[in-house]
Amino acid sequence: MSDYSFAIEVFKTFTPYVLATVVYYFWHVQKGKEVIASESKNVIMQLNEVSDLGSNIFGLIFEKVNHRNVDEKSLSKEELKTLENALNSYEIKFKDVLNSLDFLEGAINDNNIKKIREMAFLCFYCALDEYHTKIIHLELNEYKDNEDMVDQNVKLQNEITEMKKMLYVYALYKTNIVSRTLKL
């Protein structure tokens, strides 16, 4: 057997292994991108739900402030229960968003995900604190100004929109993602 035929035999022997390794690598990279995109889409959907819940809470409080009789001293048990249920749903969904962002932050090496998580944390906790404060003021019949409530809701909606814009880049495969283990 000549050196030439030996080289051909070696090439034929190792070609399937080399091709399998290359195909596996590209499949692995693509699968990683799909997981990140899927989780980003999930966070966007969760942000939509948080936005809806926040608007619902805002609407309940706004309606109560606008349609309140001066003589009413506190919220009825039914009104308080409705607001508490809305706040609980908001808090649960908010924690789901943070958990999903924690996953993304742990999976990829990207400062934008960290920034989105920090924005979400501050935005949602500030809104939650505001909602609780407004409910206490309603209970004490001290709440009179609707303008700051409108501003708070607009600010929440704007920040959620900004976070979603930042996540679309990942959801639509528009960025190179650096995984904690390999470049995707």
HELIX and SHEET records of a PDB file:
HELIX    1   1 ASP A    3  ASN A   66  1                                  64    
HELIX    2   2 LYS A   77  ALA A  107  1                                  31    
HELIX    3   3 ASN A  111  GLU A  139  1                                  29    
HELIX    4   4 GLU A  147  ALA A  171  1                                  25    
END                                                                             
